[in-house]
Amino acid sequence: MIKVSVMYPSADGATFDMDYYLNKHVPMVKDLLGSQLRGFHVDRGLAGGEPGSTAMYSGMAHLLFDSVEAFQASFGPHAGQIMGDAPNYTSARPAIQISEVKL
C-alpha cells in the first residue's frame, strides 16, 4: 500500500479555505479517482511542536492506493482538473510525497 501526502505550507500570506477543500475539492477528487482510491484523510494544522508555534502545514491530505501504478493510472487522466481547482482553495504551493505504508 502507498500513501500520497499533499501538504499545504502555512507560509506568510498563504491562504487555505478548508470549507471549500472539504466540501468541493475532496468530493470531486474522490469521484474522479474512483475505486483505485482506498482511503482519504484530511488534517488541519493546529500548531507546531513548540508551545505557541504555528503549524508547518495549514492542511494535509493523505490518499491511499494499492500501488504507485494504481495512483498514476487513476490520477493521470484527471491531473489537470484536480490541480486546476487548487486556486479555488489555496494560494500555497503544496509539497507532495509518495510513501510506502509499513504499519
Residue frames relative to the residue before (quaternion, step in Angstrom):
aa qw qx qy qz dx dy dz
M 1.0000 0.0000 0.0000 0.0000 0.00 0.00 0.00
I 0.1384 -0.7773 0.6078 0.0849 3.56 -1.08 0.75
K 0.2330 -0.7432 0.6114 0.1397 3.53 -1.31 0.49
V 0.1854 -0.7411 0.6374 0.1008 3.53 -0.96 0.97
S 0.1023 -0.7987 0.5926 0.0214 3.57 -0.58 1.19
V 0.0898 -0.7632 0.6398 0.0148 3.54 -0.89 1.04
M 0.0276 -0.8408 0.5368 -0.0638 3.56 -0.36 1.30
Y 0.2246 -0.7971 0.5548 0.0797 3.56 -0.73 1.14
P 0.3649 -0.7773 0.4715 0.2011 3.61 -0.35 1.24
S 0.3946 -0.6856 0.5663 0.2313 3.53 -1.22 0.68
A 0.0983 0.8238 -0.5471 0.1109 3.57 0.72 1.06
D 0.6420 -0.5096 0.3984 0.4116 3.57 -1.23 0.46
G 0.8346 0.1877 -0.1630 0.4915 3.55 -0.84 1.02
A 0.5303 0.6278 -0.4198 0.3853 3.61 1.21 -0.19
T 0.2140 -0.7693 0.5902 0.1181 3.55 -1.08 0.77
F 0.0066 0.7700 -0.6380 -0.0020 3.55 -1.24 0.52
D 0.1776 -0.7934 0.5793 0.0572 3.58 -0.58 1.22
M 0.2522 -0.8134 0.5096 0.1227 3.57 -0.02 1.32
D 0.6206 0.5474 -0.3567 0.4335 3.62 0.98 -0.72
Y 0.6590 0.4816 -0.3084 0.4885 3.59 0.89 -0.90
Y 0.6418 0.5501 -0.3217 0.4267 3.55 0.90 -0.97
L 0.7293 0.4419 -0.2390 0.4645 3.59 0.82 -1.02
N 0.7779 0.3988 -0.1864 0.4485 3.57 0.92 -0.91
K 0.7707 0.3029 -0.1727 0.5333 3.60 1.17 -0.45
H 0.7454 0.4302 -0.2458 0.4459 3.56 0.64 -1.16
V 0.6891 0.4925 -0.3015 0.4378 3.60 0.72 -1.01
P 0.6646 0.4791 -0.3410 0.4609 3.67 0.80 -0.77
M 0.6214 0.5341 -0.3418 0.4603 3.60 1.04 -0.74
V 0.6671 0.4992 -0.3039 0.4620 3.59 0.88 -0.95
K 0.6456 0.5186 -0.3269 0.4554 3.59 0.89 -0.88
D 0.6631 0.5093 -0.3016 0.4582 3.56 0.93 -0.89
L 0.6983 0.4822 -0.2773 0.4505 3.60 0.87 -0.94
L 0.7079 0.4632 -0.2735 0.4577 3.60 0.95 -0.81
G 0.2597 -0.8377 0.4558 0.1519 3.57 1.24 -0.36
S 0.8463 -0.2314 0.1598 0.4525 3.52 -1.23 -0.62
Q 0.5294 0.6171 -0.4201 0.4030 3.63 1.21 -0.23
L 0.6372 0.5126 -0.3143 0.4821 3.58 1.18 -0.62
R 0.2079 -0.8256 0.5192 0.0742 3.57 -0.52 1.22
G 0.7925 -0.0716 0.0506 0.6036 3.60 1.21 -0.40
F 0.0908 -0.7832 0.6149 0.0153 3.56 -1.21 0.59
H 0.0267 0.7911 -0.6084 0.0576 3.58 -0.72 1.09
V 0.1322 -0.7732 0.6167 0.0667 3.54 -1.07 0.80
D 0.1195 -0.7787 0.6143 0.0436 3.56 -0.99 0.94
R 0.2232 -0.7210 0.6369 0.1569 3.54 -1.20 0.66
G 0.4072 -0.7190 0.5106 0.2376 3.57 -0.79 1.04
L 0.1899 -0.8036 0.5581 0.0825 3.56 -0.89 0.96
A 0.7892 -0.1445 0.1510 0.5775 3.59 0.90 -0.91
G 0.5071 -0.6114 0.5085 0.3324 3.51 -1.35 0.24
G 0.7439 -0.4340 0.2871 0.4192 3.56 -1.30 -0.10
E 0.7061 0.4069 -0.2590 0.5184 3.59 1.14 -0.52
P 0.5980 -0.5790 0.4026 0.3808 3.60 -1.01 0.73
G 0.8307 0.2149 -0.1819 0.4804 3.54 -0.93 0.97
S 0.5612 0.6112 -0.3981 0.3911 3.60 1.21 -0.08
T 0.5286 -0.6303 0.4818 0.3019 3.54 -1.27 0.54
A 0.5512 -0.5953 0.4716 0.3455 3.55 -1.13 0.68
M 0.5298 -0.6363 0.4610 0.3191 3.56 -1.03 0.76
Y 0.7830 0.1671 -0.0720 0.5948 3.57 1.11 -0.77
S 0.4027 -0.7139 0.5180 0.2446 3.57 -0.94 0.88
G 0.7960 -0.0252 0.0230 0.6043 3.56 1.15 -0.58
M 0.0680 -0.7803 0.6213 0.0232 3.53 -1.21 0.60
A 0.1203 -0.7522 0.6418 0.0880 3.53 -1.15 0.69
H 0.1085 -0.7745 0.6219 0.0395 3.55 -1.06 0.83
L 0.0827 -0.8112 0.5785 -0.0191 3.54 -0.54 1.25
L 0.2228 -0.7942 0.5570 0.0974 3.58 -0.85 0.98
F 0.0041 -0.7748 0.6305 -0.0467 3.53 -1.05 0.96
D 0.6042 -0.5660 0.4169 0.3753 3.58 -1.22 0.41
S 0.8057 -0.0417 0.0784 0.5857 3.59 1.05 -0.75
V 0.6496 -0.4738 0.4058 0.4346 3.56 -1.32 0.19
E 0.6396 0.5389 -0.3225 0.4433 3.58 0.99 -0.81
A 0.6386 0.5122 -0.3246 0.4738 3.60 1.02 -0.77
F 0.6261 0.5216 -0.3312 0.4757 3.59 1.03 -0.76
Q 0.6894 0.4932 -0.2859 0.4469 3.57 0.77 -1.04
A 0.6608 0.5175 -0.3058 0.4496 3.59 0.96 -0.86
S 0.7244 0.4229 -0.2520 0.4826 3.61 0.98 -0.76
F 0.7079 0.4653 -0.2616 0.4625 3.61 0.98 -0.80
G 0.6097 0.6324 -0.3439 0.3318 3.57 0.88 -0.99
P 0.7180 0.4509 -0.2838 0.4479 3.62 0.70 -0.96
H 0.7567 0.3704 -0.1813 0.5072 3.60 1.21 -0.50
A 0.3301 0.7913 -0.4720 0.2054 3.59 1.29 0.05
G 0.6659 0.5203 -0.3132 0.4333 3.59 0.86 -0.89
Q 0.6784 0.4813 -0.2883 0.4743 3.57 0.93 -0.87
I 0.6686 0.4979 -0.3036 0.4615 3.59 0.92 -0.89
M 0.7158 0.4349 -0.2582 0.4815 3.58 0.78 -0.99
G 0.6258 0.5643 -0.3290 0.4263 3.58 1.11 -0.66
D 0.6298 0.5360 -0.3280 0.4566 3.58 1.22 -0.40
A 0.4753 0.7230 -0.4171 0.2782 3.61 1.20 -0.46
P 0.6591 0.5114 -0.3489 0.4271 3.69 0.81 -0.75
N 0.5878 0.5819 -0.3705 0.4227 3.60 1.21 -0.29
Y 0.8035 0.2494 -0.1432 0.5212 3.62 1.16 -0.38
T 0.8262 0.1145 -0.0700 0.5472 3.64 1.12 -0.27
S 0.2903 -0.7119 0.6051 0.2069 3.49 -1.32 0.43
A 0.5474 0.6217 -0.3818 0.4100 3.58 1.33 -0.04
R 0.3745 -0.6763 0.5807 0.2554 3.55 -1.20 0.58
P 0.3496 -0.7810 0.4724 0.2113 3.61 -0.52 1.08
A 0.3521 -0.6406 0.6310 0.2600 3.50 -1.37 0.44
I 0.1092 -0.8023 0.5860 0.0315 3.59 -0.89 0.94
Q 0.0128 0.7912 -0.6103 0.0383 3.53 -0.94 0.95
I 0.1973 -0.7350 0.6363 0.1264 3.54 -1.11 0.80
S 0.0432 -0.8128 0.5794 -0.0422 3.54 -0.76 1.13
E 0.4005 -0.6511 0.5790 0.2838 3.51 -1.29 0.42
V 0.3428 -0.7337 0.5484 0.2084 3.59 -0.76 1.02
K 0.1684 -0.8260 0.5355 0.0506 3.58 -0.61 1.15
L 0.8105 0.1157 -0.0390 0.5729 3.62 1.08 -0.55
